[in-house]
Amino acid sequence: MGRVYLCIGKNARTPYSFETARIRVYNIEELSYHLKENAYLLDEDVFGEALIDWVEEECGLPDLAKRLRALLKINDKPENFVRQIFEYTGYYDPKEAKEIQRQISVSGEVSLLEKQKTRADYYLGSRHYALAIQEYRNILNDGDGKAPAFEGMVCHNLGVAQARLFAFEEAAKSFERAYRLTGDDRCLRSYLSAMRLHLKEQDYLEFLTTHPEYHEASLKLEEQVVERESSWTNVRNDSPVAAMKSAFFAGEEETCGRLMAEEMERLKEVYRDYVVQ
């Protein structure tokens, strides 16, 4: 089961708005959650008088506001504001809070675009593909002046997120753009992979004949496909499902039922880790 949180203070009549993240929060718990989810976007400007006044007046937490004003008076670092809020609310355990503080500290040394990419990469890594796609597109649409290598990485990761949602045609466009920007052969193979999945087999072969410059990369891709198919076969043969099938067809109903129950519990835990914050 997920953790049970004891809410403190009160819900605000007027929410506090974070313009950069386009997010509004209505209580101290929502503020804590926002600080965690947007750790890489936080800077000194976030923790000003306006936020502290909101904590005091709208959330009804004058003691916390007093502590935050003391930090503001000495121009303390953003991670120390966050530590104070987390210690007061108890919203995160010490280990989790310390990691969030570390992320904020590191973010102070990078540009806003790099912070946005870090957040998008976090969404990608945590399988929130739609959010990742939105973030990557925001970065790409945010004017000119981006270094080709940086823009290429963004395009590549955008393609990965799109491919994970089976949008292979869109992914192919992103991977191709990444290859044009970086010249990285890995981006090229990703482009060919997306085209291979998007097109019918005959259409894909015709595509390759019209692009002889991709011949060598396509051969390397096919080698990878063969290796992955072999690896997947081995994994599948050693999987819990294979053991269940073996027990079922052997008439070992009790063993089959036990294996099914164990696998169900494992999948439940995976699901809980994924959805419970």
Secondary structure by P-SEA (a helix, b strand, c coil): ccccccccbbbbcbbbbbcccccccccaaaaaaaaaaaccccccccccaaaaaaaccccccaaaaaaaaaaaaacccaaaaaaaaaaaaccccaaaaaaaaaaaaaaccccaaaaaaaaaaaaaaacaaaaaaaaaaaaaaccccccaaaaaaaaaaaaaaaaaacaaaaaaaaaaaaaaacccaaaaaaaaaaaaaaccaaaaaaaaaacccaaaaaaaaaaaaaaaaaaaaaaaaacaaaaaaaaaaacaaaaaaaaaaaaaaaaaaaaaaaccc
